[in-house]
Amino acid sequence: MHGEGDRALSVFSLMEKRGVEVDSISFLSVLSAGRHAGLVEEGRKIFHCMRDKYHIEPEVERYACLVDLLGRAGLFSEIMDLLKTMPMEPDGGFWGALLDASR
C-alpha cells in the first residue's frame, strides 16, 4: 500500500547520504509521494527537515501538499494551526487541498 511513498522516502534518504543537493522540487516530489501513500509522520518530518536542516522556506505548494496529507488523515486542527503560522497568504491550491480534505 505504501510502496511508492516508502520508495520515494528511501531515494530521498539515499540522496542525503550521498551528498546530492536537494532542492525545493526534491521536497515537493517526496511530499507528494508521501501524501498519496498516507505517510503522515514521514511527511511532517520531511516538511520540517526542509526548513530546519536545509533552510529552504516552503513555498505555498509545499504547504498545500502538507494540508492534503493532514486532511487525508483527518487532522483538521493541525491544518488550522498550520494556516495560522504560514508566512504567506494561501493560494487557490492550498484552499483546494483544504476543501478536498473536508469531504
HUBEL-V276284 format. One record per helix or strand of 2 or more residues. SS is the DSSP state (h for helix, s for strand). FROM is the first residue (numbers start at 0). TO is the last residue. If there is no record, write none. Layout:
SS_FROM_TO ; SS_FROM_TO
//
This chain:
h_2_17 ; h_23_36 ; h_39_51 ; h_59_71 ; h_75_84 ; h_91_100
//
